[in-house]
Amino acid sequence: MPMQEHAHSTSDRQSKLTMASFRVSFLCLLQFLLLALTSVSVEGASDEYNTFIVHVQPQANHMLETADDRKALYQSFLPDHGRLLHAYHHVASGFAARLTQREVEAMSALPGFVAAVPNRVYKLHTTHTPQFLGLNSQQGTRNNSLGSGDGVIIGVLDSGVTPDHPSFSGVGMPPPPAKWKGRCDFNGRSVCNNKLIGARVFHTAVGAGNGTSSSGTPPSPIDEVGHGTHTASTAAGAVVPGAQVLGQGRGTASGIAPRAHVSMYKVCGLENCNSADMLAGIDAAVSDGCDILSISLGATSVPFHEDSLAVGTFAAAEKGLFVSMSAGNSGPNYTTMENEAPWMLTVAASTVDRLIRSTVRLGNGLTFDGESVYQPDFSATVLYPLVFAGSSSTPDAKFCGNGSLDGFNFKGKIVLCERGNDVPRLAKGAEVLRAGGVGMILTNQFIDGFSTQADLHVLPASHVSHAAGAAILSYIKSTASPVAQITFGGTVLGASASPAPVITSFSSRGPSTLNPGILKPDITGPGVNVLAAWPFQEVPPSLGEQTGPTFSFQSGTSMSTPHLSGIAALIKSKHPEWSPAEIKSAIMTSADNTDRSGMPILNEQNMAADLFTIGAGHVNPEKAMDPGLVYDITPADYIGFLCGLYRNNKNVSVIARRVVDCSDIKVIPERMLNYPSISVIFPPSWKSTTPILVERTVKNVGEVPAVYYARFDLQEHDINISVVPASLHFTKANQVNTYTVTIWPTKGSASMVVQGALRWVSHKHTVRSPISVMFIGQ
């Protein structure tokens, strides 16, 4: 089973979205006792650890003659001396420590206490995604209400890890939970710590056996590819100052859940992953005590009982692990979805509001913004001859494949190349450079629309949209001596970058072919130009050796998936009692279906994205922490669903790992599985006047009492839809209520697909379930 590739291996806008049709001494002892006693009395305060700067003043009987005296004073305020991070001696009278809000409130009653100020950071995060997702403020301060994933263990199945990368530093991390049973297999090297708490190998090269590689050496979880290092650090990487690639995206890097622990299960080599290795990796992750599984791998869909990932992750979910998986990089065509099982969170990919700007200016004055990470000194005044690679007589020369530019004069010119034809984007630039070109404009084909990516090209370049490329080609054809220049604008953040989020062209689309009664994908998250840890340098040879930690921009649903894994860790840390299905529900029903400007989320063609593209929408971590209502699904429900899907005891028994007789099981049709979204299919033989009923049960995890009122977002006239009851009343926590949605076509309905949403609205929460209705055969 091949490893899912990175992407480089890969209208009218409404003000409100309603629906898309397809769219320290006794005193010290006294202080300690007072602190302890007071701590007991402060019930209900937060037990979440955060860094505080505590300002204090010494009392008259405290003689502070040495640095040790001052440190002793500071420690007298702490219940555990190990909490002390910094003792200030010259610039402040105080210290920094890891404390809970409960401890800060108790400390405030001690003699000498002045104030405790939450730690603040004044730098942007390099990946930018924590800020984009609302986890950090614009000043870089962590949103403490969301936490940092404390106590949660994320298991990553991937290509290995780079243990000495600062993103996996254990400094400041607590030890793993007592339940942890994993180990590190770095061939005698003691490189694991309280961040990277496990690393095991389940990948062996073809022809090898008995735990050795094909060369006869013991296998190692060291990452030789980069993919695993990148995904693991995205999910839960430590805070690393100075992250950047050739100066782009410069700042402080952090994973989504920087206080979560990471265990790597290497199931992939340089090129391939196989299902036996992956199943072994999942098996170990469950045994070791992981809470979250992050899997950025996939293959062409096959029935669940034939798919080791589906089988293994079902067992993991049954045992309480949350599973986050990539949707695939085969978009933008429909029915290209991978990892479709309902016990998985299937993650699509979208952009963030960051552009690594590279601008093309033509001789006629027109300019077009594109992207490139490599931004060398390149004259901003000289216009170079511009030529289209397709002008060559070599077949497919327009794609700038290896050797395709032979026999044509490209020396000293900027060359326009087309994306695609299985030629990697970086290889296109290498071919232009080999042929003597001084720059490259990489234009999309129509299918990729406005989706561009920032690559580390080997020469000055700009990746532009299809529309820009068409205009550039038209200019080339309009004049005998076309000229152009490429200028660089560096990293641009915010609204001026572009609308965001936008679904990228490579993100695979639904509907699901294996279970069309389950709407897939489930969610989208940042997956384009994601900056995270990398094992080695990736720079053009002309730049020579670079210093500092190595990072890389990568794109793919492989990158969006660990974002959701990290967010799930945040939720799990705050709500440890929630089931995997309830965590998924919280993520989906709180998602945004509009972009940062309040407009509909767009796709690669700048048209409103439909549910087969965005699922429930773009993840909103803050709302997901407090969703109001959640939908739960038990393991027994999944068995009933599988019996309804296959009506084959053997197939279901393979997945369940026990003998199942579906005749003794309450069969659950796909549409009746208690999923956070609704997908209904009217087959050709369906009588137009017969309705389809969909039942759902929700649990109140919000305030009480509460009343939720039903609202439909639907503009289509091709279906009738109603819900009973029209309001849900909750008088206690964890109370459940059930409702039924009735859907039937209108007479003469002509639509093939109708999409919208059901919203349950209280005075505090909006719980939104997307609805997709398909008419087969119309």
Buried (B, 14 or more C-beta within 10 A) or exposed (E): BBBBBBBBBBEEBBEEBBBBBBBBEEBBEEBBEBBEEBBEEBEEBBEBBBBBBBBBEBEEEBEBEEEEBBBBBBBBBBBEEEBBBEBBEEEEBBBBBBBBBBBBBBBEEBEBBEEBEBBEBEEBBBBBBBBBBBBBEEEBBBBBEBBBBBBBBBBBBBBBBBBEBBBBBBEBBBEBBEEBEBBBBBEEEEBBBBBBBBBBBBBBBEEBEEEEBEEEEEBBBBBBBBBBBBBBBBBBBBBBBBBBBBEBBBBBBBBBBBBBBBBBBBBBBEEEBBBEBBBBBBBBBBEBBBBBBBBBBBBEBEBBBEBBBBBBBBBBBBEBBBBBBBBBBBBBEBBBBBBBBBBBBBBBBBBBBBBBBBBBBBBEEBEBBBBBBBBBEBEEEEBBBBBBBBBBEBEBBBBBBEEBBEEBEBEEBBBBBBBBEEBEBBBBBBBBBBBBBBBBBBBBBEBBBBBBBBBBBBBBBBBBBBBBBBBBBEBBEEEEEBBBBBBBEEBBBEEEBBBBBBBBBBBBBBBBEBBBBBBBBBBBBBBBBBBBBBBEBBBBEEEEEEEEBBBBBBBBBBBBBBBBBBBBBBBBBBBEEBBBBBBBBBBBBBBBBBBBEEBBBBBBBBBBBBBBBBBBBBBBBBBBBBBBBBBBBEBEBBBBBBBBBBEBBEBBBBBBEEEBEBEEBEBBEBBBBBBBBBBBBBEEEBEEEEBBEBEBEBBBBBBEEBEBEBBBBBEBEBBEBEBEEEBBEBEEEEBEBEBEBEBBBEEEBEBBBBBBBBBBBBEEBBBBBBBBBBBEEE
